[in-house]
Amino acid sequence: MTDRNDVVRLTIEGREVEAAPGMTIFEAARDADIRIPNLCNDGRIEPVASCRMCVIAIGGEAGLKTACTTPVADGMKVSVDNEQLRSVRRLVLELILSDHNAYCLPPCQNGCPDQLDIPGYVKAVADGDPREAVRIIKQRLPFPRVLGRVCPRPCESVCRRGENDDPVSICNIKRFAGDEAAGQDVLPFPREEASGMKVAVVGAGPAGLTCAYYLALKGHQVIIHESLPEPGGMLRYAIPEYRLPTGVLEEELEELWSLGVELKTESAMGRDFDIDSLLADGYRAVFLAMGAHGDHQMMIPGEEAEGVLSSVDFLRRVRAGDKVEIGRRVVVVGGGFTAIDAARTAIRLGAEESTIVYRRSREQMPAHESEVEEAEIEGVSLQLLAIPELIETLDGRAKALRCLQAELVKTAGGRRPRPMAIPGSEFDIIADTIIVAIGQKPKLYHEEDGRQVLFLPEKDGVKTTEWGTIEANRLTLQTERPQVFAGGDVVSGPATVIQAVAAGRKAAANIDAYLRGESVVESSRQFTEAEPVYLDIKQVPQVDTPRQPMPTLCPERCCPDFTEVELGFTWQQARMEATRCMQCVCQAEQFCELRRLGAEYGITSNRFQGAMRRVPVVEDGNPVISRDYEKCIDCGACAGICDEQMAVQAVEMAGTGMDTHVACAFEGALKETDCVFCGQCVSVCPTGALDNRMSRDLRPLPLRGKPEEVQEINTTCCYCGVGCSLTLNVDGGRIIEVTADDDCSVNGASLCVKGRYGFDFIQNPERLRQPLVRRDGELVPVSWEEALEEVRANLERIRDQHGGRAIGALASGRCTNEDNYLMQKFIRSVIGSNNVDHCARL
């Protein structure tokens, strides 16, 4: 028991604290659960206060001290958090970040509604592995070929490469990967065993198809009910063939059918079934994903005239092969993708003039700029800042659209400017056909004997909103009936394909949780959106390659028919474009203290960016440790632990002033030093400048900074007899990393190269997973029962003929300690031999 006189008593932030003599203020505060920020302190090495983040003020003493190097003393009054200290720490962080040419979170991933691991699949293409790129994509998006053609690319609008020149052509890279891996049956993860539970998906649009895909991978039986003759929803019936060929859509859907998903077409909610009948038929859950197939009207005089068409009806009829008479002059009202599609389709049907009328400016058009440019190349004209007033008719048929010129007027609250009509500015646009494309809405009814019959009568217990959408919990997607979920356009109103896909994946995860009796709310938390704060550090691209143009048909060849306009990247283009990605993501962001402190202290800009250093990049071919000096903050922890704990001195601090950096001797490679590749330097690095190369590409990219569910399994290392404890980090059945169990009294946070990096054999495709027995000179696979019987019979024969001591047993270095114990017990007790050994090597 400690003598109370053998303690030091001090006050930290107004709290009385007792500490052992010789402790530092940092240690005393830590033991008292008082937090002092730091970036370089680790209990395994001697503190040097290189980061200066642990500055403190001591009453009665001039200046500031560092908590990790200042010993405690009786009567001390220590302040660890006041405005002066916070100001100093902010300055320190700004200086550290002034040459931290690296990012934590990729804005492209945050900008994607489905949270695709964009840096991951772009890197796979850069490495020449489109199959791996597709595997990564399909973890969140089942249809890379489709979305590679029709996605509105919100990721590209926030791509950091765009701050330097042009954003990376992310969508075109996705399309390339999908096209190259087409027909290879790439699954994102193994399909789980059949659950025996049946789910109904109502609607075969992007939300319903996505939900069905991920539910099937979870082992559930999925039946899709689609009211139209073919699956695809707006993908098939609203997006023209020149953008999304039917063959591409059908080829991607083949994987869905191969997973056992069933499809019932021309099966309509409210006409052929309702929710009660589905549940009575044994469905355990229902997902409503009927989309938004109704058109909004302009609500102006003359809109009911002949020659005025809805965009959805027009595009559906064209896709179905119907003959649609449009005349010589076509006017399309709207500025979104559907309006562009309708105008370009009109050109292909023979229109001499195709004009888009939009009430706002070109910059405010919802359609992607590339789509607008392609439309203009094909002959579509734009009439901007024009508000339709009425449709002029002759003998009941539209002959012109009268518009008012508009001007944009600023609005309160920082919202985008409003178009306001200019009095007396009327003008007419002559038209044979006027196509209305100002937005869609869900159509929750069907026609029956000239009247509208609701899909969802009150008895179904599913409510609708005043906007005509289905009411569902925003977090869980559940309706008031817990077994009924809804998502996509039928809930959100008209949105993009990628937003519908995101809703479908979210629904699948939540339905799976519901079916397994787990918390749907907890399942939903993985999809919770939290906008990160990005630090503007003006990252410098590593290559100067310009953005690769998408090869296209020339207008003379594409306009006469519906041949796909964009031809896709070549191999060379795809890899060149992929190398433009700045890979602004750090796998260490889940535990990076620099990132957390930067957010805590509000560091969002870099006023010292002129101090950017250039550190020599050493490519050392190291198989286990990755070094990224752009992330290094020169804390010296790696050099300290290498020297103090391992007595190796493989790394050291080199240079002076702004050129100070961590390096190996003479700026060489690690393999040229006495490095034993224990990974201790990696374990102590606070920023991810040092990382496990083997684990880096296996770790799942987190969702908006939230770690994925990784299972941690504590076990004992099997490579030697020391008995070190270690933790297996497992994701999706794969070991992605091995870390030390800090609480173990044997090894603490230390591991040798075998313990930390010797796990790859477990997942090696050449690893034997079935017993082999030699018969007639050939090794043939047998069952475990047959193999054990073969071993028993041979051991018994040898023992009976030559005695037990004629038998020896050698355990593989890949056996566990438990395996080894049972083996030696068997040999000694049953066989009667002490000839036992163990191979503790890779």
C-alpha positions in Angstrom: 0.0 0.0 0.0 1.4 3.4 -1.0 2.2 5.8 1.9 0.2 8.9 1.5 3.3 10.9 2.4 5.0 9.3 -0.6 2.9 11.2 -3.2 2.9 14.6 -4.9 -0.2 16.7 -4.6 -1.0 19.2 -7.2 -4.0 20.9 -8.8 -4.9 20.5 -12.4 -7.8 22.6 -13.8 -9.1 23.1 -10.3 -9.0 19.4 -9.4 -6.7 18.0 -6.7 -4.6 15.3 -8.1 -2.1 12.9 -6.5 0.8 11.5 -8.4 3.9 9.5 -7.8 7.2 11.3 -7.5 9.0 11.5 -10.9 5.8 11.4 -12.9 5.2 14.1 -15.5 2.2 16.5 -15.5 1.0 14.7 -18.6 1.1 11.3 -16.8 -0.6 12.7 -13.7 -3.4 14.3 -15.8 -3.8 11.1 -17.8 -4.2 9.0 -14.7 -6.8 11.5 -13.4 -8.7 11.3 -16.7 -7.8 14.9 -17.5 -7.1 15.3 -21.2 -4.1 17.2 -22.5 -3.8 17.2 -26.3 -0.7 15.6 -27.7 0.7 14.2 -31.0 4.0 12.6 -30.0 3.7 11.1 -26.5 3.7 7.4 -26.2 4.3 5.5 -23.0 6.9 3.3 -24.6 9.4 6.0 -25.4 11.0 9.0 -23.6 8.9 12.1 -24.2 10.6 14.9 -26.2 7.7 17.4 -26.6 8.3 17.7 -30.3 4.7 18.4 -31.2 4.3 21.2 -28.7 0.6 20.4 -28.4 0.7 19.6 -24.7 1.6 23.2 -23.6 0.3 24.1 -20.2 0.5 27.1 -17.8 1.8 26.7 -14.2 0.7 29.3 -11.6 3.5 31.5 -10.5 5.9 30.5 -13.3 6.6 32.6 -16.4 6.0 31.3 -19.9 4.4 28.0 -21.0 5.7 24.5 -20.3 5.2 21.1 -22.0 3.2 18.7 -19.9 5.1 15.6 -21.2 8.5 16.8 -20.0 7.6 18.8 -16.9 7.8 16.7 -13.6 5.1 17.1 -11.0 5.8 19.1 -7.8 3.9 19.6 -4.6 1.5 22.6 -4.6 1.6 23.1 -8.4 -1.5 24.8 -9.9 -1.7 23.7 -13.5 -4.0 25.1 -16.2 -4.4 22.9 -19.3 -7.2 24.6 -21.1 -7.6 28.4 -21.5 -7.8 30.8 -24.4 -4.1 31.4 -24.4 -3.3 27.7 -24.6 -5.9 27.1 -27.2 -4.5 30.0 -29.3 -1.0 28.5 -29.1 -2.3 25.0 -30.0 -4.1 26.5 -33.0 -0.9 28.1 -34.2 1.0 24.8 -33.7 -1.6 22.9 -35.7 -1.5 25.4 -38.5 2.3 25.1 -38.6 2.1 21.3 -38.6 -0.5 21.3 -41.4 1.4 23.9 -43.4 3.4 21.1 -45.1 1.0 18.2 -44.5 0.3 17.6 -48.2 -2.3 14.9 -47.5 -6.0 14.6 -46.9 -8.1 12.6 -44.5 -11.4 12.1 -46.3 -12.1 12.1 -50.0 -14.8 14.7 -50.9 -15.8 12.5 -53.9 -16.9 9.8 -51.6 -18.8 12.2 -49.4 -20.4 13.8 -52.5 -21.6 10.4 -53.7 -25.1 9.6 -52.3 -24.1 5.9 -52.2 -20.7 6.5 -50.5 -18.8 4.6 -53.2 -15.1 3.9 -52.4 -14.1 6.0 -55.3 -10.3 6.3 -54.5 -10.3 2.5 -54.1 -11.7 1.6 -57.5 -9.9 4.4 -59.3 -6.6 3.1 -57.9 -7.5 -0.5 -59.0 -8.0 0.8 -62.5 -4.7 2.7 -62.3 -3.1 -0.6 -61.3 -4.6 -2.4 -64.3 -7.2 -4.4 -62.4 -10.7 -3.6 -63.5 -12.1 -6.7 -62.0 -11.0 -5.6 -58.5 -12.4 -2.1 -59.3 -15.8 -3.7 -60.0 -15.6 -5.7 -56.8 -15.1 -2.5 -54.8 -17.9 -0.7 -56.7 -20.3 -3.5 -56.1 -19.9 -3.3 -52.4 -22.3 -0.4 -52.7 -23.5 -0.3 -56.3 -24.6 -3.4 -58.2 -24.6 -1.8 -61.7 -21.3 -0.1 -62.6 -21.9 -0.3 -66.4 -25.3 1.4 -66.1 -24.3 4.1 -63.6 -21.1 4.7 -65.5 -23.3 5.9 -68.3 -26.2 7.7 -66.6 -24.9 9.0 -63.2 -25.1 12.8 -62.9 -21.6 12.7 -61.3 -22.0 14.6 -58.1 -18.6 13.2 -57.1 -16.8 15.1 -59.9 -18.2 18.5 -58.9 -16.3 18.2 -55.5 -13.2 16.4 -56.8 -10.1 18.2 -55.3 -8.3 17.7 -58.6 -10.7 20.4 -59.9 -9.0 22.9 -57.6 -5.8 22.5 -59.8 -7.1 21.9 -63.3 -10.1 19.5 -64.2 -11.7 17.0 -61.9 -11.0 13.3 -62.4 -13.4 11.6 -64.9 -14.7 9.3 -62.2 -17.8 8.2 -63.9 -16.1 7.2 -67.1 -13.5 5.2 -65.1 -16.4 3.4 -63.5 -17.9 2.6 -66.9 -14.5 1.4 -68.2 -14.1 -1.0 -65.3 -17.7 -2.3 -65.6 -17.3 -2.9 -69.4 -14.0 -4.6 -69.0 -15.2 -7.0 -66.3 -18.6 -7.6 -68.0 -19.6 -11.3 -67.8 -17.1 -12.2 -65.1 -19.7 -12.7 -62.3 -17.9 -10.5 -59.9 -19.5 -10.5 -56.4 -18.6 -7.9 -53.7 -18.7 -10.6 -51.0 -19.8 -14.3 -50.8 -23.5 -15.0 -50.8 -24.7 -16.0 -47.4 -26.6 -19.3 -46.8 -30.4 -19.3 -47.5 -32.4 -17.7 -44.7 -35.7 -19.3 -45.7 -37.3 -15.9 -45.6 -39.1 -14.3 -48.5 -39.2 -10.6 -49.4 -41.4 -8.8 -51.9 -40.0 -5.8 -53.8 -42.6 -3.7 -55.6 -41.0 -2.0 -58.6 -38.1 -3.0 -60.8 -36.4 0.4 -61.0 -33.0 1.2 -59.7 -34.1 1.3 -56.0 -36.0 -2.0 -56.2 -33.3 -3.8 -58.2 -30.6 -2.7 -55.9 -32.5 -3.7 -52.8 -33.2 -7.1 -54.4 -29.5 -7.6 -55.2 -28.2 -7.0 -51.6 -31.1 -9.0 -50.0 -30.2 -11.9 -52.3 -26.6 -11.7 -51.2 -27.8 -11.9 -47.6 -29.5 -15.2 -48.4 -33.1 -14.1 -48.7 -35.6 -15.2 -51.3 -36.6 -12.1 -53.3 -39.5 -11.7 -55.7 -39.9 -8.4 -57.7 -43.3 -7.3 -58.8 -43.2 -4.9 -61.8 -46.2 -3.4 -63.4 -44.5 -2.8 -66.8 -43.6 -5.5 -69.3 -39.8 -5.3 -68.7 -37.6 -4.5 -65.6 -35.5 -1.3 -65.3 -38.1 1.4 -64.6 -36.8 4.8 -65.8 -33.5 3.1 -66.8 -35.3 1.2 -69.5 -38.3 3.4 -70.3 -37.0 7.0 -69.9 -33.3 7.1 -70.7 -32.7 6.9 -74.4 -30.9 4.1 -76.1 -28.1 6.4 -77.2 -27.2 7.0 -73.5 -28.0 3.5 -72.1 -28.2 0.7 -74.6 -30.8 -2.0 -73.7 -28.2 -4.7 -74.0 -26.0 -3.1 -71.3 -28.9 -2.9 -68.9 -30.0 -6.5 -69.6 -26.5 -7.9 -69.2 -26.1 -6.2 -65.8 -29.5 -7.6 -64.7 -28.4 -11.1 -65.6 -26.3 -11.2 -62.4 -29.4 -10.4 -60.4 -31.3 -13.3 -61.9 -28.3 -15.6 -61.4 -28.6 -14.9 -57.7 -32.0 -16.4 -57.7 -34.1 -13.2 -57.7 -37.5 -13.8 -59.3 -39.3 -11.3 -61.5 -43.1 -11.0 -62.1 -43.8 -8.4 -64.8 -47.2 -6.8 -65.5 -48.0 -7.4 -61.8 -49.3 -4.1 -60.5 -50.0 -3.0 -56.9 -53.7 -2.3 -56.3 -54.7 -4.3 -59.4 -53.1 -7.7 -59.0 -52.2 -7.6 -55.3 -52.0 -5.4 -52.2 -49.9 -5.3 -49.1 -52.2 -7.6 -47.1 -52.2 -10.2 -49.9 -48.4 -10.2 -50.1 -48.1 -10.7 -46.3 -50.7 -13.4 -46.5 -48.7 -15.2 -49.2 -45.8 -15.6 -46.8 -43.7 -12.6 -47.5 -41.9 -11.5 -44.3 -41.2 -8.0 -45.5 -42.2 -5.7 -48.4 -40.2 -2.9 -50.1 -42.2 -0.3 -52.0 -40.1 1.2 -54.8 -42.6 2.2 -57.5 -40.6 5.3 -58.6 -42.0 8.5 -59.9 -43.7 7.9 -63.3 -46.1 10.8 -63.3 -45.4 14.2 -64.9 -45.8 17.6 -63.4 -47.8 20.0 -65.6 -47.1 23.7 -66.3 -50.6 24.7 -65.4 -50.9 27.3 -68.2 -53.7 27.8 -70.8 -53.6 25.5 -73.8 -51.7 22.7 -72.1 -54.5 20.3 -72.9 -54.1 20.9 -76.6 -53.1 18.2 -79.1 -49.3 18.1 -79.6 -48.5 18.8 -76.0 -46.8 15.7 -74.6 -45.4 14.7 -71.2 -41.7 13.9 -71.3 -42.1 10.5 -69.6 -44.8 9.4 -71.9 -42.9 10.6 -75.0 -39.6 8.9 -74.0 -41.4 5.7 -73.0 -43.2 5.4 -76.4 -40.0 6.0 -78.3 -38.2 3.3 -76.2 -41.1 0.9 -76.9 -40.7 1.4 -80.6 -43.9 3.3 -81.2 -44.1 5.8 -84.0 -44.4 9.3 -82.5 -45.2 12.2 -84.9 -43.5 15.3 -83.7 -43.4 17.6 -86.8 -40.5 19.9 -87.8 -40.3 22.1 -84.8 -40.1 20.8 -81.2 -40.0 22.8 -78.0 -39.0 21.1 -74.7 -39.8 22.9 -71.4 -37.3 22.1 -68.6 -33.6 22.1 -67.8 -32.9 18.6 -66.4 -31.6 15.4 -67.8 -35.1 14.4 -69.0 -35.5 17.6 -70.9 -32.1 17.1 -72.6 -33.0 13.5 -73.4 -36.3 14.6 -74.9 -34.7 17.3 -77.0 -31.9 15.0 -78.3 -34.4 12.3 -79.0 -36.5 14.8 -81.1 -33.4 15.4 -83.3 -33.1 11.7 -83.9 -36.8 11.5 -84.8 -36.2 14.0 -87.6 -37.0 17.4 -86.0 -35.4 20.3 -87.8 -35.5 22.5 -84.8 -35.3 21.3 -81.2 -35.4 24.1 -78.6 -35.1 23.8 -74.8 -36.9 26.5 -72.8 -35.6 27.0 -69.3 -36.6 29.7 -66.8 -33.2 30.0 -65.2 -29.6 30.5 -66.4 -27.4 27.8 -68.1 -25.3 27.5 -64.9 -28.5 26.6 -62.9 -29.6 23.9 -65.3 -29.9 20.5 -63.3 -28.5 18.6 -66.3 -24.8 18.0 -66.3 -22.8 20.5 -68.4 -21.4 17.7 -70.6 -25.0 16.6 -71.5 -25.9 20.2 -72.4 -22.8 20.6 -74.6 -23.5 17.3 -76.4 -27.1 18.5 -77.1 -25.8 21.7 -78.6 -23.3 19.9 -80.8 -26.2 17.8 -82.1 -28.3 20.9 -83.0 -30.4 21.5 -79.9 -30.8 25.3 -79.1 -31.3 26.8 -75.7 -33.8 29.5 -74.8 -32.8 30.6 -71.3 -34.4 32.9 -68.8 -37.8 32.2 -70.4 -41.0 31.5 -68.4 -43.8 29.8 -70.4 -47.1 31.9 -70.2 -49.5 30.0 -72.5 -49.7 27.7 -75.4 -51.2 29.1 -78.6 -53.4 26.7 -80.5 -55.1 26.4 -83.9 -58.0 24.0 -84.4 -57.2 22.4 -81.0 -53.5 21.8 -81.8 -50.5 23.5 -80.3 -48.8 26.0 -82.7 -46.5 28.1 -80.5 -45.3 28.6 -76.9 -45.6 32.1 -75.6 -43.0 33.0 -73.0 -42.0 35.9 -70.9 -38.3 37.0 -70.6 -37.1 36.5 -67.0 -34.4 38.0 -64.8 -32.8 36.4 -61.7 -33.7 38.2 -58.5 -31.7 37.7 -55.3 -33.7 36.0 -52.4 -33.4 36.2 -48.7 -31.5 33.6 -46.7 -28.8 33.0 -49.3 -31.0 30.8 -51.5 -30.4 30.7 -55.2 -31.9 33.7 -57.2 -35.5 33.4 -58.4 -36.6 33.9 -62.0 -39.0 36.9 -62.2 -40.9 37.7 -65.4 -40.2 41.0 -67.0 -43.5 42.7 -67.8 -44.1 43.3 -71.5 -41.3 41.0 -72.6 -43.6 38.4 -74.3 -42.3 36.4 -77.3 -43.5 33.3 -79.2 -41.6 30.1 -80.2 -43.3 28.3 -83.1 -43.7 24.6 -82.3 -45.4 21.6 -83.8 -44.9 19.6 -80.6 -44.3 20.9 -77.0 -42.8 18.4 -74.6 -43.2 19.2 -70.9 -40.2 18.1 -68.8 -40.4 20.1 -65.6 -40.3 17.1 -63.2 -41.9 13.9 -62.2 -44.0 12.7 -59.3 -45.0 9.3 -58.0 -48.1 7.8 -59.6 -49.8 6.0 -56.7 -52.9 5.0 -58.7 -54.0 3.1 -61.8 -56.8 3.7 -64.2 -59.9 1.5 -63.9 -63.1 2.2 -65.8 -62.1 5.8 -66.3 -61.4 6.5 -62.6 -58.2 6.5 -60.5 -57.9 3.7 -58.0 -55.2 4.3 -55.3 -52.5 1.7 -54.9 -52.4 2.3 -51.2 -55.9 2.6 -49.7 -56.1 3.4 -46.0 -56.6 -0.2 -45.1 -53.0 -0.9 -46.1 -51.8 1.2 -43.2 -49.3 3.1 -45.4 -49.7 6.8 -45.4 -48.9 9.3 -48.2 -47.8 12.9 -47.9 -49.3 16.1 -49.3 -46.8 15.9 -52.1 -48.1 12.5 -53.2 -45.1 10.5 -51.9 -45.2 7.6 -49.5 -44.5 8.5 -45.9 -41.5 6.6 -44.5 -39.1 7.1 -41.6 -36.1 9.0 -43.0 -33.6 6.9 -41.0 -35.1 3.4 -41.3 -37.3 3.7 -44.4 -40.0 1.9 -42.5 -43.6 2.9 -42.9 -46.2 2.8 -40.1 -46.4 -1.0 -40.8 -43.0 -2.2 -39.5 -42.7 -5.0 -42.1 -43.3 -2.5 -45.0 -40.4 -0.4 -46.1 -40.4 2.3 -48.9 -37.6 4.1 -50.7 -36.4 5.8 -53.9 -38.4 8.3 -55.8 -41.7 7.1 -54.4 -40.5 8.5 -51.0 -38.1 11.3 -51.9 -39.9 12.5 -55.1 -37.9 12.6 -58.4 -34.2 12.3 -57.7 -31.2 10.8 -59.5 -30.4 7.2 -60.3 -27.6 7.1 -57.8 -29.8 8.4 -55.0 -32.3 5.7 -55.8 -29.5 3.1 -55.7 -28.4 4.4 -52.3 -32.0 4.1 -51.0 -32.2 0.5 -52.3 -29.0 -0.5 -50.5 -30.1 1.2 -47.3 -33.5 -0.6 -47.5 -31.8 -4.0 -48.0 -29.6 -3.5 -44.9 -32.5 -2.4 -42.8 -34.8 -5.2 -44.1 -32.1 -7.8 -43.4 -31.8 -6.4 -39.8 -35.6 -6.6 -39.4 -35.8 -10.2 -40.6 -33.0 -11.3 -38.3 -34.7 -9.7 -35.3 -32.0 -7.0 -35.0 -32.4 -3.3 -34.4 -33.4 -1.5 -37.6 -32.4 1.8 -36.0 -28.9 0.5 -35.3 -28.6 -0.8 -38.8 -29.6 2.6 -40.1 -26.8 4.4 -38.3 -24.2 3.2 -40.8 -26.0 5.4 -43.3 -26.2 8.5 -41.1 -24.9 11.5 -42.9 -22.5 13.9 -41.2 -20.9 16.5 -43.3 -17.1 16.6 -42.6 -15.1 19.8 -42.5 -12.4 19.9 -45.1 -9.1 21.6 -44.6 -8.1 23.7 -47.6 -4.4 22.9 -47.9 -3.9 23.3 -51.7 -2.7 19.8 -52.3 -0.3 19.4 -55.2 -1.1 16.8 -57.9 1.7 14.2 -58.5 1.1 14.0 -62.3 0.4 16.7 -64.8 -1.7 14.5 -67.1 -4.7 16.4 -68.5 -8.3 15.1 -68.2 -8.9 12.4 -70.9 -11.7 13.3 -73.3 -14.4 10.7 -73.8 -14.3 9.3 -77.4 -17.7 9.9 -79.1 -19.4 9.4 -82.4 -19.4 12.5 -84.6 -22.8 14.3 -84.8 -23.3 13.2 -88.4 -23.1 9.6 -87.4 -25.1 9.6 -84.2 -28.1 11.8 -84.9 -29.8 9.7 -87.6 -30.2 6.8 -85.1 -30.0 5.8 -81.5 -26.5 4.3 -81.5 -24.6 4.9 -78.3 -22.8 8.2 -78.6 -20.1 7.8 -76.0 -17.7 5.0 -77.0 -15.9 4.5 -73.6 -12.2 4.9 -72.6 -9.5 2.8 -74.1 -7.2 0.9 -71.7 -4.6 3.7 -72.1 -7.0 6.5 -71.4 -8.5 4.7 -68.4 -5.2 4.2 -66.7 -3.9 7.7 -67.5 -7.1 9.2 -66.1 -7.0 7.0 -63.0 -3.4 8.2 -62.3 -4.7 11.8 -62.1 -6.6 10.9 -58.9 -4.8 12.5 -56.0 -5.9 9.7 -53.7 -6.9 12.2 -51.0 -7.9 9.6 -48.5 -6.0 8.3 -45.5 -6.7 4.8 -44.1 -5.4 6.2 -40.7 -8.2 8.7 -40.5 -10.2 6.5 -38.2 -7.6 7.0 -35.4 -5.6 10.0 -36.6 -5.1 12.4 -33.7 -4.0 15.2 -36.0 -7.3 15.1 -37.9 -9.3 15.0 -34.7 -7.4 17.9 -33.2 -7.7 19.9 -36.4 -11.4 19.6 -36.3 -11.6 20.3 -32.5 -9.5 23.5 -32.9 -11.4 24.7 -36.0 -8.5 24.6 -38.5 -10.2 24.9 -41.9 -7.6 26.9 -43.9 -3.9 27.1 -44.3 -2.5 30.6 -43.9 1.1 29.2 -44.0 0.8 27.3 -47.3 3.9 29.1 -48.6 6.0 27.0 -46.3 5.2 23.8 -48.2 8.3 21.5 -48.2 9.3 18.9 -50.7 10.5 15.7 -49.0 12.5 13.1 -51.0 10.2 10.2 -51.9 12.0 6.9 -51.4 10.5 3.8 -53.2 12.1 1.0 -51.2 10.1 -2.0 -52.4 9.3 -2.7 -48.7 6.7 -5.5 -48.6 5.2 -4.7 -45.2 5.7 -1.0 -44.3 4.5 1.9 -46.4 6.1 5.4 -45.9 4.3 8.6 -47.0 6.4 11.6 -46.0 3.6 14.0 -47.1 1.7 12.9 -43.9 4.7 13.1 -41.6 4.7 15.8 -38.9 8.3 15.1 -37.7 7.2 14.1 -34.2 10.1 11.7 -34.1 8.1 8.9 -32.3 9.1 6.3 -34.9 12.8 7.1 -34.5 12.4 7.0 -30.7 10.7 3.6 -30.5 13.1 2.1 -33.0 16.0 3.2 -30.9 14.7 2.8 -27.3 12.5 -0.2 -27.7 14.1 -2.2 -30.5 17.7 -0.9 -30.3 17.8 -1.0 -34.1 18.1 2.7 -35.2 16.7 2.0 -38.6 15.1 5.5 -38.9 16.3 8.8 -37.6 15.6 12.5 -37.8 17.5 14.1 -40.8 17.9 17.6 -42.2 17.4 21.0 -40.6 14.8 23.7 -40.4 12.0 23.3 -42.9 13.9 20.3 -44.4 13.7 18.3 -41.2 12.2 14.9 -41.8 12.4 11.3 -40.8 14.7 9.2 -42.9 16.8 6.1 -43.0 20.6 6.5 -43.0 21.8 8.5 -46.0 18.2 8.8 -47.3 18.3 5.1 -48.2 15.7 2.4 -48.1 14.6 0.4 -45.0 15.8 -2.8 -46.5 19.3 -1.3 -46.5 19.2 -0.8 -42.7 19.0 -3.3 -39.8 15.2 -3.0 -39.7 13.6 -6.1 -38.5 10.1 -5.0 -39.8 8.5 -5.4 -36.4 6.0 -2.6 -37.2 6.6 -0.7 -34.0 7.1 2.5 -35.9 3.7 2.0 -37.6 2.0 1.4 -34.2 3.4 4.7 -32.8 2.8 7.0 -35.8 0.0 9.5 -35.0 -0.9 10.4 -38.6 -0.7 7.4 -40.9 2.6 8.5 -42.5 3.8 5.0 -41.7 1.2 2.3 -42.4 1.0 -1.5 -42.8 1.3 -2.0 -46.6 -0.2 -5.5 -46.4 -3.3 -4.2 -44.6 -3.8 -0.9 -46.3 -5.6 -2.2 -49.3 -7.6 -4.7 -47.3 -9.1 -2.2 -44.9 -12.7 -1.1 -45.8 -12.9 2.6 -46.6 -15.0 4.2 -43.8 -18.4 5.8 -44.4 -18.0 9.6 -43.9 -15.3 8.9 -41.4 -17.3 6.3 -39.5 -15.4 3.0 -39.2 -17.0 -0.1 -40.8 -17.9 -3.0 -38.5 -14.6 -4.8 -38.1 -14.7 -7.8 -35.8 -11.8 -8.0 -33.3 -10.7 -11.5 -32.2 -8.1 -11.9 -29.5 -5.9 -14.9 -29.8 -2.3 -16.1 -29.1 0.4 -16.0 -31.7 1.4 -19.4 -32.9 4.8 -18.7 -34.4 7.0 -19.4 -31.3 6.7 -20.3 -27.7 6.7 -16.7 -26.2 2.9 -16.6 -26.1 2.3 -13.1 -27.4 -1.3 -12.0 -27.5 -2.6 -10.4 -30.7 -5.9 -9.2 -32.1 -7.2 -10.3 -35.5 -9.2 -7.6 -37.2 -11.7 -9.4 -39.5 -14.0 -7.9 -42.1 -16.2 -10.0 -44.2 -14.5 -13.2 -43.2 -11.1 -11.8 -44.1 -8.3 -10.9 -41.8 -7.4 -7.4 -42.8 -4.8 -6.6 -40.1 -3.2 -7.9 -36.9 -2.6 -5.6 -34.0 -1.2 -6.0 -30.6 -3.3 -6.5 -27.4 -2.0 -3.6 -25.3 -3.3 -5.2 -22.1 -1.2 -8.3 -22.5 1.5 -8.6 -19.9 3.7 -10.8 -22.2 4.2 -8.4 -25.2 2.1 -5.3 -24.5 1.9 -3.3 -27.7 4.8 -5.1 -29.3 4.8 -7.7 -32.0 7.5 -9.2 -34.2 7.4 -9.3 -38.0 5.8 -12.8 -37.9 3.1 -12.0 -35.5 2.2 -8.7 -37.2 2.5 -9.6 -40.8 2.5 -13.4 -41.0 -1.3 -13.7 -41.5 -1.4 -13.8 -45.3 -1.1 -17.5 -45.6 -4.6 -17.9 -44.1 -6.2 -16.3 -47.1 -3.8 -17.7 -49.7 -5.8 -19.2 -52.5 -3.2 -22.1 -52.7 -3.8 -23.0 -49.1 -5.1 -26.6 -48.7 -8.7 -26.5 -47.7 -9.5 -30.2 -48.3 -7.5 -33.3 -47.3 -5.5 -35.0 -50.0 -4.6 -38.7 -49.9 -2.1 -40.4 -52.2 -3.7 -43.3 -54.1 -2.0 -45.0 -57.0 0.7 -42.4 -57.0 -1.7 -39.5 -57.2 -3.0 -37.1 -54.6 -6.8 -37.1 -54.6 -9.2 -35.1 -52.5 -11.1 -37.0 -49.8 -13.5 -36.2 -46.9 -12.1 -35.4 -43.5 -13.5 -38.7 -42.2 -11.6 -40.6 -44.9 -8.4 -38.7 -44.3 -8.5 -39.3 -40.5 -9.2 -43.0 -41.1 -6.2 -43.2 -43.5 -3.9 -41.6 -40.8 -5.3 -43.8 -38.1 -4.7 -47.0 -40.1 -1.1 -46.1 -41.1 -0.1 -45.0 -37.6 -1.5 -48.2 -36.1 0.3 -50.3 -38.7 3.7 -48.6 -38.1 3.3 -48.8 -34.3 2.4 -52.4 -34.4 5.3 -53.3 -36.7 8.1 -51.1 -35.3 6.9 -49.7 -32.0 5.8 -46.2 -31.0 9.3 -44.7 -31.0 9.4 -45.3 -34.7 6.9 -42.5 -35.1 7.8 -38.8 -35.0 5.5 -35.7 -35.2 6.5 -32.3 -36.6 3.9 -29.6 -36.3 3.7 -26.9 -39.0 4.6 -23.3 -38.0 1.0 -22.5 -39.1 -0.6 -24.5 -36.3 -2.1 -22.8 -33.3 -0.8 -23.4 -29.8 -3.9 -25.4 -29.1 -3.2 -27.5 -32.2 0.3 -28.1 -31.0 -0.8 -29.1 -27.4 -3.2 -31.6 -28.7 -0.7 -33.0 -31.2 2.0 -33.6 -28.6 -0.5 -35.0 -26.1 -1.7 -37.5 -28.7 1.8 -38.6 -29.7 3.1 -39.0 -26.2 0.0 -40.6 -24.6 -1.5 -42.6 -27.4 1.4 -43.4 -29.7 4.0 -43.7 -27.0 6.7 -41.5 -28.5 8.6 -38.4 -27.4 9.7 -37.5 -31.0 7.8 -34.2 -31.2 8.9 -30.9 -32.7 7.4 -27.7 -34.0 8.4 -25.4 -36.9 8.1 -21.8 -35.8 8.8 -20.1 -39.1 6.9 -18.7 -42.1 
